Amino acid sequence: MNLLLTVFEIVAPVFILAGIGFAWVKLGFEYRLEFVTRLGVTLAVPSLIFVALMQTDIPAGDLTRFTLAAITGHVGLAIVFEVFVRLRGLDRRTYLSPLIFGNTGNLGLPLCIFAFGQAGLGYAVIFLAVTALLSFTYGIYLVAGKGGFGKAAGEPMVWATLLGALFLWRGWQTPLFLTNTLELLGQMAVPMMLITVGVAIARLTTQKIGQAIWLSLIKLVVCFVLGWGLAVLFGLDSVGFGIMVLQMCTPVAVTSYLLAERFKADSDAVAGMVMISTILSVGALPLILAIVL
């Protein structure tokens, strides 16, 4: 009973805030998604990433192992789902990126913070940074058929990660007034990201529900098995273990839909995967959390 209550206390704020965003749109209130998203990815999330890395007290060896595990996880998913898409005869431009990349920012990062607190923030940020870097490069290549390295170089989240890692390595700290400012900006990130998820889901429409259901289930199973296996293989500590599995199992990111829409892939199919995998996560992520705690 205590475990169930703990899991509920962790996941309830995540889905309540997303539900507020969903209800906000359904009630007809205005929500400027492009503005809020730009504010988040330009200021709030980079500030959160930078401060979290600069202030982390996770041993360097543990961070290195976790980073390698996160990279290996994405590479493993790319290989498994490349074979899967080819065997099933699915359109590679449409399906491969959503199957690989999860919503490790808007949903995964807040969930990890609520579940593991400050101790897990550094791990969660590292996983998000790996996802962001690969999705802005390889992910864009998959959908657009051309490289996205220029876009990655212009992303504040990428530079926040690099600078945060540099400050961590050198043991540097920003002046207190600047640290306080960045912390305030970063505090916007979690509620903003969660409400935005609800808003984005509320505005999506799709006709490909049946296909989205079985693809989302397959993605969840593969991600859980691979995440668990890599956490064991790399010998991650208990917090890193839990965050590795949770972040691997996050649902399809709304970014995948936006890329499909922009580069003329089957955005309706991707919208279905975003919607179904997110709905599925309402039941799956609390169960996974109960297992890893």
Phi and psi in degrees as a GROMACS rama.xvg file:
@    title "Ramachandran Plot"
@    xaxis  label "Phi"
@    yaxis  label "Psi"
@TYPE xy
-61.599  -38.9384  ASN-2
-64.6695  -44.1903  LEU-3
-60.933  -41.902  LEU-4
-65.0733  -40.5372  LEU-5
-62.6863  -45.4846  THR-6
-61.6464  -43.004  VAL-7
-61.8686  -43.0347  PHE-8
-64.265  -28.4389  GLU-9
-78.6989  -48.3839  ILE-10
-84.9617  -24.74  VAL-11
-58.3297  -48.7117  ALA-12
-59.37  -35.3777  PRO-13
-61.3623  -51.4759  VAL-14
-81.2325  -23.8883  PHE-15
-67.2592  -44.5816  ILE-16
-64.7421  -41.2513  LEU-17
-63.0268  -38.1931  ALA-18
-64.6584  -34.8622  GLY-19
-62.0074  -43.7116  ILE-20
-62.2211  -42.052  GLY-21
-61.9987  -48.2937  PHE-22
-65.7514  -35.7365  ALA-23
-56.3653  -45.3596  TRP-24
-72.2422  -42.849  VAL-25
-64.2653  -26.4092  LYS-26
-82.0382  -3.56806  LEU-27
89.5468  10.9796  GLY-28
-78.9858  153.49  PHE-29
-76.9862  139.166  GLU-30
-147.363  108.074  TYR-31
-81.7037  90.163  ARG-32
-59.9622  -42.7022  LEU-33
-63.5909  -42.6835  GLU-34
-65.0799  -47.3924  PHE-35
-64.8587  -41.1248  VAL-36
-62.4998  -43.8214  THR-37
-63.8842  -40.9946  ARG-38
-61.4433  -40.7817  LEU-39
-66.6033  -51.4681  GLY-40
-77.5718  -17.8554  VAL-41
-92.6385  -36.073  THR-42
-120.86  -57.644  LEU-43
-65.6916  -54.6929  ALA-44
-67.4822  -44.8574  VAL-45
-58.7655  -37.6101  PRO-46
-64.1871  -43.0509  SER-47
-61.3121  -44.6865  LEU-48
-62.6387  -48.6936  ILE-49
-61.735  -49.5229  PHE-50
-65.528  -39.4858  VAL-51
-61.9905  -42.6391  ALA-52
-70.5309  -42.5715  LEU-53
-62.414  -36.333  MET-54
-98.7594  -0.59816  GLN-55
-65.8735  143.198  THR-56
-112.849  19.2929  ASP-57
-71.2421  132.431  ILE-58
-55.1387  143.928  PRO-59
-57.4252  -39.1466  ALA-60
-63.4096  -39.5705  GLY-61
-66.979  -41.2783  ASP-62
-63.8969  -39.7698  LEU-63
-63.3778  -46.3938  THR-64
-62.1003  -40.7606  ARG-65
-66.4077  -42.0653  PHE-66
-60.5148  -44.7161  THR-67
-63.4756  -38.627  LEU-68
-64.6377  -41.466  ALA-69
-64.7602  -43.3864  ALA-70
-63.9803  -45.414  ILE-71
-61.6383  -36.8247  THR-72
-61.3977  -44.871  GLY-73
-66.8819  -40.9728  HIS-74
-63.3963  -42.3288  VAL-75
-61.0679  -43.4133  GLY-76
-63.554  -39.51  LEU-77
-61.6639  -41.0669  ALA-78
-69.7551  -48.592  ILE-79
-60.2954  -47.4912  VAL-80
-79.9603  -21.3684  PHE-81
-62.7083  -46.2164  GLU-82
-64.9805  -43.4625  VAL-83
-60.9165  -47.249  PHE-84
-62.4105  -40.7884  VAL-85
-67.7048  -43.0232  ARG-86
-64.9105  -36.5135  LEU-87
-84.397  -7.27483  ARG-88
69.3967  29.1037  GLY-89
-85.104  154.449  LEU-90
-68.563  116.831  ASP-91
-62.1538  -41.1779  ARG-92
-63.5303  -31.1371  ARG-93
-84.3117  -45.5338  THR-94
-101.644  -25.6173  TYR-95
-68.0797  -46.2365  LEU-96
-62.0322  -46.3377  SER-97
-61.8166  -31.8803  PRO-98
-72.7143  -27.2302  LEU-99
-86.2863  -49.162  ILE-100
-98.4761  129.295  PHE-101
-102.652  174.288  GLY-102
-85.403  66.4121  ASN-103
-76.9305  -11.769  THR-104
-95.4664  -72.6842  GLY-105
-58.6852  -36.4379  ASN-106
-109.416  -47.0798  LEU-107
-65.5124  -43.9376  GLY-108
-62.849  -50.0672  LEU-109
-60.3959  -39.8835  PRO-110
-62.6631  -41.9391  LEU-111
-66.0047  -36.7825  CYS-112
-65.4926  -46.1239  ILE-113
-65.2726  -35.0863  PHE-114
-79.2257  -40.6513  ALA-115
-121.314  -1.84052  PHE-116
65.3178  -156.835  GLY-117
-60.875  -29.2487  GLN-118
-63.1084  -31.2435  ALA-119
-97.6802  -7.89117  GLY-120
-61.1297  -42.2477  LEU-121
-60.5572  -44.2585  GLY-122
-61.6234  -47.2205  TYR-123
-61.831  -38.7144  ALA-124
-66.5912  -40.7685  VAL-125
-59.8767  -45.783  ILE-126
-63.201  -43.276  PHE-127
-59.6659  -41.9579  LEU-128
-63.8016  -41.6644  ALA-129
-62.478  -45.1341  VAL-130
-60.2406  -46.7803  THR-131
-62.1382  -46.6269  ALA-132
-61.9308  -44.4733  LEU-133
-72.2767  -36.5988  LEU-134
-71.1561  -31.4841  SER-135
-78.2021  -11.2459  PHE-136
-114.604  -78.2318  THR-137
-63.2337  -38.2396  TYR-138
-62.6149  -43.2905  GLY-139
-66.8495  -38.586  ILE-140
-59.3724  -41.8319  TYR-141
-61.2395  -40.7103  LEU-142
-86.2208  -40.6796  VAL-143
-94.2263  -18.665  ALA-144
77.9979  14.348  GLY-145
-147.456  162.167  LYS-146
-68.5123  152.479  GLY-147
-119.687  24.205  GLY-148
-66.5608  -33.5571  PHE-149
-64.1325  -40.0271  GLY-150
-65.4843  -41.7127  LYS-151
-60.7579  -38.7968  ALA-152
-65.9159  -22.6639  ALA-153
-97.2983  5.34618  GLY-154
-87.9869  123.085  GLU-155
-57.4621  -32.9512  PRO-156
-63.233  -36.382  MET-157
-65.6686  -46.6179  VAL-158
-68.9262  -35.4942  TRP-159
-62.0194  -38.3968  ALA-160
-67.0798  -45.6794  THR-161
-64.8256  -43.2736  LEU-162
-68.1487  -40.1861  LEU-163
-62.1035  -40.6549  GLY-164
-65.7979  -38.4154  ALA-165
-63.9633  -46.2203  LEU-166
-63.7322  -38.3439  PHE-167
-64.2081  -45.2089  LEU-168
-63.2632  -42.0077  TRP-169
-86.8609  -9.85407  ARG-170
73.8259  23.5119  GLY-171
-82.8431  158.801  TRP-172
-136.449  141.55  GLN-173
-73.1708  158.825  THR-174
-55.7706  150.131  PRO-175
-57.8873  -39.9292  LEU-176
-63.8367  -36.1554  PHE-177
-73.8716  -40.0659  LEU-178
-60.137  -44.0751  THR-179
-62.6272  -39.2591  ASN-180
-64.1381  -46.6084  THR-181
-64.9602  -36.4748  LEU-182
-64.2186  -40.3674  GLU-183
-63.3004  -43.2767  LEU-184
-62.4034  -42.0356  LEU-185
-65.8646  -29.8788  GLY-186
-66.4498  -19.9166  GLN-187
-71.187  -25.672  MET-188
-61.7002  -49.2731  ALA-189
-62.5706  -56.5318  VAL-190
-62.952  -36.3051  PRO-191
-63.3881  -44.088  MET-192
-65.8803  -41.6044  MET-193
-68.5496  -44.7784  LEU-194
-62.9127  -37.9091  ILE-195
-65.4573  -35.6521  THR-196
-58.5488  -47.6839  VAL-197
-60.7759  -41.4928  GLY-198
-62.2089  -46.8239  VAL-199
-62.9431  -42.834  ALA-200
-63.4726  -39.7635  ILE-201
-63.4111  -27.4816  ALA-202
-94.0409  -7.0203  ARG-203
-82.2733  145.205  LEU-204
-134.169  149.673  THR-205
-157.024  154.376  THR-206
-111.925  -0.0151074  GLN-207
-110.387  59.445  LYS-208
-72.539  -47.2102  ILE-209
-57.0361  -47.8492  GLY-210
-64.854  -38.7641  GLN-211
-64.2023  -32.4948  ALA-212
-64.4974  -51.9607  ILE-213
-73.2762  -30.9172  TRP-214
-67.4543  -39.8264  LEU-215
-66.0094  -38.781  SER-216
-65.5369  -43.0288  LEU-217
-63.2284  -44.4259  ILE-218
-58.2788  -44.6034  LYS-219
-62.7973  -45.216  LEU-220
-64.9811  -47.6757  VAL-221
-61.7263  -43.9027  VAL-222
-64.6025  -40.0379  CYS-223
-65.5391  -47.6033  PHE-224
-63.4882  -46.0793  VAL-225
-67.2023  -42.3803  LEU-226
-61.8227  -44.2668  GLY-227
-64.3811  -45.1934  TRP-228
-62.0993  -41.9672  GLY-229
-70.3708  -36.5969  LEU-230
-60.8712  -39.0119  ALA-231
-70.585  -45.4038  VAL-232
-60.3937  -40.4016  LEU-233
-88.8828  0.268396  PHE-234
61.8207  43.3861  GLY-235
-70.7727  148.782  LEU-236
-70.457  176.306  ASP-237
-60.7632  -40.1525  SER-238
-70.5856  -46.5566  VAL-239
-61.1114  -37.6428  GLY-240
-59.5831  -51.3526  PHE-241
-62.1043  -42.8495  GLY-242
-70.5305  -36.1815  ILE-243
-58.5237  -46.7048  MET-244
-69.0563  -44.8197  VAL-245
-61.8853  -48.5694  LEU-246
-66.1161  -35.462  GLN-247
-63.2926  -31.3313  MET-248
-94.7049  6.63807  CYS-249
-66.037  151.383  THR-250
-70.3345  174.274  PRO-251
-60.7492  134.425  VAL-252
-77.5633  147.522  ALA-253
-61.2878  -27.0481  VAL-254
-56.4833  -34.4498  THR-255
-62.5272  -39.1601  SER-256
-65.8514  -43.6957  TYR-257
-62.7177  -38.8006  LEU-258
-67.6655  -41.1784  LEU-259
-62.5349  -40.1391  ALA-260
-66.3556  -42.0788  GLU-261
-68.5191  -40.7317  ARG-262
-103.64  18.6238  PHE-263
63.9029  34.025  LYS-264
-84.4123  -172.376  ALA-265
-81.546  85.4586  ASP-266
-67.396  -26.8552  SER-267
-64.8171  -41.5251  ASP-268
-65.5895  -41.0175  ALA-269
-68.0145  -38.7262  VAL-270
-58.8704  -39.6692  ALA-271
-62.2938  -41.2838  GLY-272
-67.1945  -38.852  MET-273
-61.8767  -47.7266  VAL-274
-64.9209  -51.0154  MET-275
-68.8196  -42.8108  ILE-276
-66.1764  -33.6712  SER-277
-69.0605  -43.9244  THR-278
-62.5229  -42.4992  ILE-279
-61.5748  -34.4703  LEU-280
-66.454  -22.6109  SER-281
-59.7927  -35.9927  VAL-282
-94.1163  -35.5168  GLY-283
-74.7416  -44.2216  ALA-284
-65.7831  -40.6013  LEU-285
-60.7518  -37.288  PRO-286
-66.2899  -44.1974  LEU-287
-63.325  -40.7304  ILE-288
-61.1779  -41.6619  LEU-289
-62.6749  -33.1282  ALA-290
-72.1221  -41.1823  ILE-291
-86.755  -17.0941  VAL-292
